[in-house]
Amino acid sequence: MHYYSAKEKLIDNGGTMPAGLAKSYQSTFISSFPGTNTSWVLVGLLEALVFVVIATSVLTGEFLPSRRKTLWLSSLTQRGE
């Protein structure tokens, strides 16, 4: 699910937010500071990162009950030191 969403944003659309969606953000903070296309690319990159973490977790076998889930848990937690 995250793969197709990230692929659509980053590759298929070339990092350009669709016109209808960009129009709805036209008079907001998003359009003035980072820009709609930049925001669109950042969301796509975050979705790609989620896909990579989940795929890596599955490939390393972290879903097995006997395995430690270090990658999975570290991706879900935020360390505030």
Backbone atoms as SQL, in Angstrom:
CREATE TABLE atoms (id INTEGER PRIMARY KEY, chain TEXT, resi INTEGER, resn TEXT, atom TEXT, x REAL, y REAL, z REAL);
INSERT INTO atoms VALUES
  (1, 'A', 1, 'MET', 'N', 0.820, -1.181, 0.000),
  (2, 'A', 1, 'MET', 'CA', 0.000, 0.000, 0.000),
  (3, 'A', 1, 'MET', 'C', 0.872, 1.256, 0.000),
  (4, 'A', 2, 'HIS', 'N', 1.859, 1.309, 0.880),
  (5, 'A', 2, 'HIS', 'CA', 2.729, 2.482, 0.928),
  (6, 'A', 2, 'HIS', 'C', 3.600, 2.571, -0.316),
  (7, 'A', 3, 'TYR', 'N', 3.951, 1.423, -0.878),
  (8, 'A', 3, 'TYR', 'CA', 4.779, 1.421, -2.081),
  (9, 'A', 3, 'TYR', 'C', 4.065, 2.118, -3.230),
  (10, 'A', 4, 'TYR', 'N', 2.818, 1.732, -3.474),
  (11, 'A', 4, 'TYR', 'CA', 2.090, 2.312, -4.599),
  (12, 'A', 4, 'TYR', 'C', 1.807, 3.787, -4.396),
  (13, 'A', 5, 'SER', 'N', 1.533, 4.174, -3.178),
  (14, 'A', 5, 'SER', 'CA', 1.279, 5.577, -2.886),
  (15, 'A', 5, 'SER', 'C', 2.544, 6.412, -3.088),
  (16, 'A', 6, 'ALA', 'N', 3.679, 5.914, -2.591),
  (17, 'A', 6, 'ALA', 'CA', 4.945, 6.632, -2.774),
  (18, 'A', 6, 'ALA', 'C', 5.343, 6.656, -4.244),
  (19, 'A', 7, 'LYS', 'N', 5.151, 5.545, -4.944),
  (20, 'A', 7, 'LYS', 'CA', 5.492, 5.479, -6.368),
  (21, 'A', 7, 'LYS', 'C', 4.665, 6.477, -7.169),
  (22, 'A', 8, 'GLU', 'N', 3.384, 6.587, -6.832),
  (23, 'A', 8, 'GLU', 'CA', 2.531, 7.527, -7.538),
  (24, 'A', 8, 'GLU', 'C', 3.007, 8.966, -7.341),
  (25, 'A', 9, 'LYS', 'N', 3.355, 9.296, -6.110),
  (26, 'A', 9, 'LYS', 'CA', 3.776, 10.667, -5.820),
  (27, 'A', 9, 'LYS', 'C', 5.145, 11.001, -6.403),
  (28, 'A', 10, 'LEU', 'N', 6.096, 10.099, -6.247),
  (29, 'A', 10, 'LEU', 'CA', 7.473, 10.400, -6.617),
  (30, 'A', 10, 'LEU', 'C', 7.816, 10.091, -8.070),
  (31, 'A', 11, 'ILE', 'N', 7.256, 9.021, -8.609),
  (32, 'A', 11, 'ILE', 'CA', 7.669, 8.589, -9.950),
  (33, 'A', 11, 'ILE', 'C', 6.613, 8.918, -10.996),
  (34, 'A', 12, 'ASP', 'N', 5.380, 8.463, -10.763),
  (35, 'A', 12, 'ASP', 'CA', 4.343, 8.638, -11.778),
  (36, 'A', 12, 'ASP', 'C', 3.997, 10.105, -12.013),
  (37, 'A', 13, 'ASN', 'N', 3.865, 10.869, -10.927),
  (38, 'A', 13, 'ASN', 'CA', 3.525, 12.289, -11.050),
  (39, 'A', 13, 'ASN', 'C', 4.761, 13.174, -11.095),
  (40, 'A', 14, 'GLY', 'N', 5.922, 12.614, -10.954),
  (41, 'A', 14, 'GLY', 'CA', 7.151, 13.391, -11.023),
  (42, 'A', 14, 'GLY', 'C', 7.291, 14.403, -9.903),
  (43, 'A', 15, 'GLY', 'N', 6.689, 14.145, -8.760),
  (44, 'A', 15, 'GLY', 'CA', 6.790, 15.062, -7.635),
  (45, 'A', 15, 'GLY', 'C', 5.894, 16.273, -7.741),
  (46, 'A', 16, 'THR', 'N', 4.928, 16.233, -8.638),
  (47, 'A', 16, 'THR', 'CA', 4.014, 17.358, -8.819),
  (48, 'A', 16, 'THR', 'C', 2.653, 16.996, -8.240),
  (49, 'A', 17, 'MET', 'N', 2.179, 17.849, -7.338),
  (50, 'A', 17, 'MET', 'CA', 0.872, 17.627, -6.732),
  (51, 'A', 17, 'MET', 'C', -0.213, 17.802, -7.782),
  (52, 'A', 18, 'PRO', 'N', -1.224, 16.937, -7.800),
  (53, 'A', 18, 'PRO', 'CA', -2.317, 17.080, -8.758),
  (54, 'A', 18, 'PRO', 'C', -2.990, 18.455, -8.629),
  (55, 'A', 19, 'ALA', 'N', -3.463, 18.982, -9.753),
  (56, 'A', 19, 'ALA', 'CA', -3.997, 20.345, -9.802),
  (57, 'A', 19, 'ALA', 'C', -5.170, 20.547, -8.848),
  (58, 'A', 20, 'GLY', 'N', -6.077, 19.595, -8.764),
  (59, 'A', 20, 'GLY', 'CA', -7.229, 19.733, -7.875),
  (60, 'A', 20, 'GLY', 'C', -6.831, 19.815, -6.414),
  (61, 'A', 21, 'LEU', 'N', -5.873, 19.010, -6.021),
  (62, 'A', 21, 'LEU', 'CA', -5.396, 19.026, -4.649),
  (63, 'A', 21, 'LEU', 'C', -4.575, 20.282, -4.372),
  (64, 'A', 22, 'ALA', 'N', -3.769, 20.694, -5.324),
  (65, 'A', 22, 'ALA', 'CA', -2.980, 21.914, -5.159),
  (66, 'A', 22, 'ALA', 'C', -3.893, 23.134, -5.035),
  (67, 'A', 23, 'LYS', 'N', -5.011, 23.123, -5.748),
  (68, 'A', 23, 'LYS', 'CA', -5.961, 24.233, -5.672),
  (69, 'A', 23, 'LYS', 'C', -6.575, 24.338, -4.280),
  (70, 'A', 24, 'SER', 'N', -6.805, 23.196, -3.639),
  (71, 'A', 24, 'SER', 'CA', -7.391, 23.230, -2.298),
  (72, 'A', 24, 'SER', 'C', -6.405, 23.755, -1.252),
  (73, 'A', 25, 'TYR', 'N', -5.112, 23.692, -1.523),
  (74, 'A', 25, 'TYR', 'CA', -4.095, 24.224, -0.616),
  (75, 'A', 25, 'TYR', 'C', -3.594, 25.601, -1.050),
  (76, 'A', 26, 'GLN', 'N', -4.239, 26.211, -2.004),
  (77, 'A', 26, 'GLN', 'CA', -3.765, 27.451, -2.617),
  (78, 'A', 26, 'GLN', 'C', -3.558, 28.589, -1.621),
  (79, 'A', 27, 'SER', 'N', -4.446, 28.805, -0.705),
  (80, 'A', 27, 'SER', 'CA', -4.331, 29.949, 0.211),
  (81, 'A', 27, 'SER', 'C', -3.964, 29.505, 1.628),
  (82, 'A', 28, 'THR', 'N', -3.181, 28.454, 1.761),
  (83, 'A', 28, 'THR', 'CA', -2.780, 27.964, 3.076),
  (84, 'A', 28, 'THR', 'C', -1.287, 28.180, 3.292),
  (85, 'A', 29, 'PHE', 'N', -0.848, 27.865, 4.506),
  (86, 'A', 29, 'PHE', 'CA', 0.560, 27.984, 4.861),
  (87, 'A', 29, 'PHE', 'C', 1.424, 27.058, 4.013),
  (88, 'A', 30, 'ILE', 'N', 0.905, 25.899, 3.680),
  (89, 'A', 30, 'ILE', 'CA', 1.670, 24.924, 2.900),
  (90, 'A', 30, 'ILE', 'C', 2.069, 25.475, 1.543),
  (91, 'A', 31, 'SER', 'N', 1.189, 26.227, 0.923),
  (92, 'A', 31, 'SER', 'CA', 1.523, 26.766, -0.394),
  (93, 'A', 31, 'SER', 'C', 2.536, 27.899, -0.310),
  (94, 'A', 32, 'SER', 'N', 2.597, 28.581, 0.830),
  (95, 'A', 32, 'SER', 'CA', 3.527, 29.703, 0.937),
  (96, 'A', 32, 'SER', 'C', 4.919, 29.286, 1.409),
  (97, 'A', 33, 'PHE', 'N', 5.009, 28.417, 2.404),
  (98, 'A', 33, 'PHE', 'CA', 6.336, 28.099, 2.931),
  (99, 'A', 33, 'PHE', 'C', 7.050, 26.984, 2.184),
  (100, 'A', 34, 'PRO', 'N', 6.661, 25.718, 2.341),
  (101, 'A', 34, 'PRO', 'CA', 7.443, 24.732, 1.601),
  (102, 'A', 34, 'PRO', 'C', 7.022, 24.612, 0.145),
  (103, 'A', 35, 'GLY', 'N', 5.798, 24.992, -0.137),
  (104, 'A', 35, 'GLY', 'CA', 5.269, 24.837, -1.490),
  (105, 'A', 35, 'GLY', 'C', 4.525, 23.522, -1.615),
  (106, 'A', 36, 'THR', 'N', 3.544, 23.502, -2.479),
  (107, 'A', 36, 'THR', 'CA', 2.715, 22.308, -2.601),
  (108, 'A', 36, 'THR', 'C', 3.501, 21.129, -3.169),
  (109, 'A', 37, 'ASN', 'N', 4.332, 21.374, -4.158),
  (110, 'A', 37, 'ASN', 'CA', 5.102, 20.270, -4.747),
  (111, 'A', 37, 'ASN', 'C', 6.142, 19.733, -3.778),
  (112, 'A', 38, 'THR', 'N', 6.761, 20.597, -3.002),
  (113, 'A', 38, 'THR', 'CA', 7.729, 20.156, -2.003),
  (114, 'A', 38, 'THR', 'C', 7.041, 19.330, -0.930),
  (115, 'A', 39, 'SER', 'N', 5.885, 19.770, -0.492),
  (116, 'A', 39, 'SER', 'CA', 5.117, 19.011, 0.495),
  (117, 'A', 39, 'SER', 'C', 4.724, 17.647, -0.060),
  (118, 'A', 40, 'TRP', 'N', 4.345, 17.614, -1.318),
  (119, 'A', 40, 'TRP', 'CA', 3.949, 16.371, -1.977),
  (120, 'A', 40, 'TRP', 'C', 5.126, 15.390, -2.019),
  (121, 'A', 41, 'VAL', 'N', 6.300, 15.889, -2.328),
  (122, 'A', 41, 'VAL', 'CA', 7.497, 15.039, -2.382),
  (123, 'A', 41, 'VAL', 'C', 7.860, 14.548, -0.983),
  (124, 'A', 42, 'LEU', 'N', 7.762, 15.407, 0.026),
  (125, 'A', 42, 'LEU', 'CA', 8.077, 14.998, 1.398),
  (126, 'A', 42, 'LEU', 'C', 7.137, 13.898, 1.887),
  (127, 'A', 43, 'VAL', 'N', 5.856, 14.008, 1.573),
  (128, 'A', 43, 'VAL', 'CA', 4.902, 12.962, 1.942),
  (129, 'A', 43, 'VAL', 'C', 5.252, 11.665, 1.214),
  (130, 'A', 44, 'GLY', 'N', 5.611, 11.759, -0.045),
  (131, 'A', 44, 'GLY', 'CA', 6.016, 10.581, -0.802),
  (132, 'A', 44, 'GLY', 'C', 7.269, 9.927, -0.232),
  (133, 'A', 45, 'LEU', 'N', 8.234, 10.737, 0.196),
  (134, 'A', 45, 'LEU', 'CA', 9.450, 10.192, 0.798),
  (135, 'A', 45, 'LEU', 'C', 9.157, 9.500, 2.127),
  (136, 'A', 46, 'LEU', 'N', 8.276, 10.075, 2.923),
  (137, 'A', 46, 'LEU', 'CA', 7.896, 9.436, 4.184),
  (138, 'A', 46, 'LEU', 'C', 7.193, 8.100, 3.939),
  (139, 'A', 47, 'GLU', 'N', 6.331, 8.060, 2.941),
  (140, 'A', 47, 'GLU', 'CA', 5.659, 6.799, 2.604),
  (141, 'A', 47, 'GLU', 'C', 6.654, 5.766, 2.105),
  (142, 'A', 48, 'ALA', 'N', 7.640, 6.194, 1.338),
  (143, 'A', 48, 'ALA', 'CA', 8.678, 5.277, 0.863),
  (144, 'A', 48, 'ALA', 'C', 9.506, 4.750, 2.030),
  (145, 'A', 49, 'LEU', 'N', 9.795, 5.604, 3.005),
  (146, 'A', 49, 'LEU', 'CA', 10.540, 5.187, 4.179),
  (147, 'A', 49, 'LEU', 'C', 9.773, 4.143, 4.982),
  (148, 'A', 50, 'VAL', 'N', 8.469, 4.325, 5.139),
  (149, 'A', 50, 'VAL', 'CA', 7.640, 3.340, 5.840),
  (150, 'A', 50, 'VAL', 'C', 7.689, 2.009, 5.106),
  (151, 'A', 51, 'PHE', 'N', 7.591, 2.041, 3.797),
  (152, 'A', 51, 'PHE', 'CA', 7.656, 0.806, 3.007),
  (153, 'A', 51, 'PHE', 'C', 8.991, 0.099, 3.200),
  (154, 'A', 52, 'VAL', 'N', 10.086, 0.846, 3.169),
  (155, 'A', 52, 'VAL', 'CA', 11.420, 0.244, 3.305),
  (156, 'A', 52, 'VAL', 'C', 11.587, -0.388, 4.685),
  (157, 'A', 53, 'VAL', 'N', 11.114, 0.285, 5.733),
  (158, 'A', 53, 'VAL', 'CA', 11.243, -0.267, 7.086),
  (159, 'A', 53, 'VAL', 'C', 10.415, -1.540, 7.227),
  (160, 'A', 54, 'ILE', 'N', 9.198, -1.526, 6.727),
  (161, 'A', 54, 'ILE', 'CA', 8.355, -2.721, 6.822),
  (162, 'A', 54, 'ILE', 'C', 8.951, -3.866, 6.004),
  (163, 'A', 55, 'ALA', 'N', 9.423, -3.582, 4.795),
  (164, 'A', 55, 'ALA', 'CA', 10.018, -4.626, 3.957),
  (165, 'A', 55, 'ALA', 'C', 11.280, -5.201, 4.597),
  (166, 'A', 56, 'THR', 'N', 12.105, -4.350, 5.173),
  (167, 'A', 56, 'THR', 'CA', 13.318, -4.808, 5.836),
  (168, 'A', 56, 'THR', 'C', 12.979, -5.663, 7.053),
  (169, 'A', 57, 'SER', 'N', 11.971, -5.249, 7.790),
  (170, 'A', 57, 'SER', 'CA', 11.533, -6.017, 8.950),
  (171, 'A', 57, 'SER', 'C', 11.046, -7.410, 8.548),
  (172, 'A', 58, 'VAL', 'N', 10.311, -7.482, 7.464),
  (173, 'A', 58, 'VAL', 'CA', 9.820, -8.780, 6.992),
  (174, 'A', 58, 'VAL', 'C', 10.978, -9.632, 6.469),
  (175, 'A', 59, 'LEU', 'N', 11.893, -9.041, 5.724),
  (176, 'A', 59, 'LEU', 'CA', 13.015, -9.789, 5.168),
  (177, 'A', 59, 'LEU', 'C', 13.957, -10.327, 6.239),
  (178, 'A', 60, 'THR', 'N', 14.070, -9.609, 7.351),
  (179, 'A', 60, 'THR', 'CA', 14.940, -10.091, 8.433),
  (180, 'A', 60, 'THR', 'C', 14.224, -11.060, 9.361),
  (181, 'A', 61, 'GLY', 'N', 12.945, -11.286, 9.128),
  (182, 'A', 61, 'GLY', 'CA', 12.204, -12.270, 9.904),
  (183, 'A', 61, 'GLY', 'C', 11.749, -11.782, 11.262),
  (184, 'A', 62, 'GLU', 'N', 11.600, -10.501, 11.429),
  (185, 'A', 62, 'GLU', 'CA', 11.185, -9.955, 12.720),
  (186, 'A', 62, 'GLU', 'C', 9.750, -10.303, 13.082),
  (187, 'A', 63, 'PHE', 'N', 8.997, -10.840, 12.152),
  (188, 'A', 63, 'PHE', 'CA', 7.615, -11.217, 12.430),
  (189, 'A', 63, 'PHE', 'C', 7.532, -12.539, 13.205),
  (190, 'A', 64, 'LEU', 'N', 8.615, -13.289, 13.229),
  (191, 'A', 64, 'LEU', 'CA', 8.636, -14.561, 13.951),
  (192, 'A', 64, 'LEU', 'C', 8.625, -14.303, 15.460),
  (193, 'A', 65, 'PRO', 'N', 7.888, -15.113, 16.213),
  (194, 'A', 65, 'PRO', 'CA', 7.776, -14.874, 17.659),
  (195, 'A', 65, 'PRO', 'C', 9.108, -14.940, 18.411),
  (196, 'A', 66, 'SER', 'N', 10.028, -15.754, 17.938),
  (197, 'A', 66, 'SER', 'CA', 11.291, -15.921, 18.653),
  (198, 'A', 66, 'SER', 'C', 12.321, -14.834, 18.327),
  (199, 'A', 67, 'ARG', 'N', 12.060, -14.014, 17.345),
  (200, 'A', 67, 'ARG', 'CA', 13.016, -12.985, 16.924),
  (201, 'A', 67, 'ARG', 'C', 12.822, -11.685, 17.686),
  (202, 'A', 68, 'ARG', 'N', 13.922, -10.983, 17.902),
  (203, 'A', 68, 'ARG', 'CA', 13.834, -9.644, 18.480),
  (204, 'A', 68, 'ARG', 'C', 13.356, -8.690, 17.389),
  (205, 'A', 69, 'LYS', 'N', 12.588, -7.731, 17.775),
  (206, 'A', 69, 'LYS', 'CA', 12.001, -6.795, 16.823),
  (207, 'A', 69, 'LYS', 'C', 12.659, -5.421, 16.939),
  (208, 'A', 70, 'THR', 'N', 13.975, -5.394, 16.811),
  (209, 'A', 70, 'THR', 'CA', 14.712, -4.155, 17.021),
  (210, 'A', 70, 'THR', 'C', 14.421, -3.118, 15.943),
  (211, 'A', 71, 'LEU', 'N', 14.435, -3.516, 14.709),
  (212, 'A', 71, 'LEU', 'CA', 14.177, -2.571, 13.622),
  (213, 'A', 71, 'LEU', 'C', 12.750, -2.057, 13.676),
  (214, 'A', 72, 'TRP', 'N', 11.822, -2.964, 13.860),
  (215, 'A', 72, 'TRP', 'CA', 10.411, -2.583, 13.890),
  (216, 'A', 72, 'TRP', 'C', 10.125, -1.637, 15.054),
  (217, 'A', 73, 'LEU', 'N', 10.607, -1.992, 16.249),
  (218, 'A', 73, 'LEU', 'CA', 10.343, -1.162, 17.423),
  (219, 'A', 73, 'LEU', 'C', 11.070, 0.176, 17.353),
  (220, 'A', 74, 'SER', 'N', 12.272, 0.181, 16.794),
  (221, 'A', 74, 'SER', 'CA', 12.996, 1.449, 16.691),
  (222, 'A', 74, 'SER', 'C', 12.349, 2.379, 15.669),
  (223, 'A', 75, 'SER', 'N', 11.668, 1.820, 14.702),
  (224, 'A', 75, 'SER', 'CA', 10.992, 2.680, 13.727),
  (225, 'A', 75, 'SER', 'C', 9.690, 3.236, 14.283),
  (226, 'A', 76, 'LEU', 'N', 9.136, 2.602, 15.310),
  (227, 'A', 76, 'LEU', 'CA', 7.882, 3.050, 15.891),
  (228, 'A', 76, 'LEU', 'C', 8.057, 3.993, 17.064),
  (229, 'A', 77, 'THR', 'N', 9.228, 4.009, 17.667),
  (230, 'A', 77, 'THR', 'CA', 9.438, 4.822, 18.851),
  (231, 'A', 77, 'THR', 'C', 10.224, 6.075, 18.527),
  (232, 'A', 78, 'GLN', 'N', 10.004, 7.062, 19.362),
  (233, 'A', 78, 'GLN', 'CA', 10.748, 8.308, 19.225),
  (234, 'A', 78, 'GLN', 'C', 11.552, 8.484, 20.492),
  (235, 'A', 79, 'ARG', 'N', 12.815, 8.621, 20.351),
  (236, 'A', 79, 'ARG', 'CA', 13.681, 8.761, 21.524),
  (237, 'A', 79, 'ARG', 'C', 13.857, 10.236, 21.843),
  (238, 'A', 80, 'GLY', 'N', 13.398, 10.624, 22.993),
  (239, 'A', 80, 'GLY', 'CA', 13.582, 11.991, 23.444),
  (240, 'A', 80, 'GLY', 'C', 14.590, 12.035, 24.581),
  (241, 'A', 81, 'GLU', 'N', 15.772, 12.499, 24.277),
  (242, 'A', 81, 'GLU', 'CA', 16.820, 12.508, 25.306),
  (243, 'A', 81, 'GLU', 'C', 17.195, 13.926, 25.638);
